Amino acid sequence: MESSDRNALIALPVAVLAGVGIAWAGSQGSAPVLVGAAAIPAFALAVALAFVIQWVAFAIAYVQQTETFYDLTGSITYVSVTTLIALTQPQDMDDRAVLLLALVVVWSTRLGTYLFNRILKTGKDERFDELKVSFIQFLQTWTLQGLWVTFTAAAAWGAITTETPQPLGIFALVGFLIWAFGFGFEMLADAQKNAFKADPANEGDFIDTGLWSWSRHPNYFGEIVIWIGVAVIALPVLQGWRYVTLISPVFVTLLLTQVSGIPILEEKADERWGGQEDYEAYKERTPVLIPRPPGQG
């Protein structure tokens, strides 16, 4: 067995156990959902569904040897699971739950559509070239997406499923404004990069205009801010072990800055443009993540 397969074999149960752990923490004080004759904490049900959806999609993707609908499946999971637990609460949805449901659906629909259209244009995602031929590595990738959905949406799910709802207040207003800023920032950054790539004059070049002159990864900055806003909205109705769900923005930040986001893209950019005077100057004057107006700092 290759080392990459062995690593995947170790990572699989670790990911599932991490999901079980946050499911347990988030289920403390979670409203129940009747499944047959059993009353299951809605938060635990959400986590279970997040993983099961990925595994079903994996089976289809592995047989077809395709990654085309990987990102789309993640977005569908956010929408379907969040909507389900919101609509199956024993009491009517409170205003906080309605707000969080709307924000998750709007974000995931926008990002999912963007990522799906991108892979349809490119025809493939080269990250999966080696992964999808290995059953265990490909399964690990889909399982980790289940964990990604769970950790990212944890604060929202925690607030939506609470047994002790509270009226909206200053936390909801501040959190919404933070979310709106992050959403707009991410959407604008993606639109600017799309327009840049669509111009034949920019063939083979890197983008250093618009928000991309403020940050080398402005879309990721917006993504992190989005989930900080969600956590702020959720905070007033969390208590006890459910505070663990505030891992959401921390997880997104660590994922994008240390694991699968910025490190990979920076390495690819260095391989492609490293040593070029204009690119090295761009790196020197432009922050990696937190935006700064050009010419300052």
HUNORQUI-V179930 format. One record per run of one state. SS is the DSSP state (~ for helix, > for strand, _ for the rest). FROM is the first residue (numbers start at 1). LEN is the number of residues. If there is no record, write none. Layout:
BEGIN
ss=SS from=FROM len=LEN
ss=SS from=FROM len=LEN
END
This chain:
BEGIN
ss=_ from=1 len=2
ss=~ from=3 len=24
ss=_ from=27 len=3
ss=> from=30 len=1
ss=_ from=31 len=1
ss=> from=32 len=4
ss=_ from=36 len=2
ss=> from=38 len=4
ss=~ from=42 len=23
ss=_ from=65 len=5
ss=~ from=70 len=18
ss=_ from=88 len=7
ss=~ from=95 len=28
ss=_ from=123 len=3
ss=~ from=126 len=3
ss=_ from=129 len=2
ss=~ from=131 len=3
ss=_ from=134 len=1
ss=~ from=135 len=26
ss=_ from=161 len=1
ss=> from=162 len=1
ss=_ from=163 len=7
ss=~ from=170 len=29
ss=_ from=199 len=1
ss=~ from=200 len=3
ss=_ from=203 len=7
ss=~ from=210 len=4
ss=_ from=214 len=1
ss=> from=215 len=1
ss=_ from=216 len=2
ss=~ from=218 len=20
ss=_ from=238 len=2
ss=~ from=240 len=20
ss=_ from=260 len=2
ss=~ from=262 len=12
ss=_ from=274 len=3
ss=~ from=277 len=9
ss=_ from=286 len=1
ss=> from=287 len=1
ss=_ from=288 len=10
END
